[in-house]
Amino acid sequence: MSRFGIGYDAHRFDSSRPLILGGVQITSASGLGGHSDGDVLCHSLIDAILGASALGDIGKHFPEEAVEYGSSSINLLKITAKKLHEDNWFIENVDATIVTQTPRLSDYLLPIRKEISKALAIDLNCVSVKATTEDGLGYTGNKEGILVLSVASVEKKS
């Protein structure tokens, strides 16, 4: 049985932090706010994966009071994959779109895909990450933050 889930997350820029996306530090004047390291890509993927397996959402598994400030979101993604495997779910593939006016991400997409592939223990060809802008529209277009939309496919093994 295969199932699909959708993830979404958005964070404001925070100039006091580094920018981390998919476990990769990106050269940028600002990082993202948030309780963990603000890795909006990992957060979106976690929600897509948990949603596909009907295991809840990121807040259920990683409430703020249980996650140390600045924690690595790529590690939270690894923990999520492990929880799925323990419940006999296996991740088939993930696809994410990062929406941001700045910074340009094309040079970072392959390293990001590699980190996510490692974290989820799936083949690199099963990880898709794209980046786009909103052509100056909305809060991402106004350079106030980044949002990520993602989908995940999981399969239950008996």
Summary of the structure (lengths in Angstrom):
residues: 158
radius of gyration: 14.8
end to end distance: 9.7
largest distance: 48.0
contacts: 539
relative contact order: 0.26
helix: 35%
strand: 32%
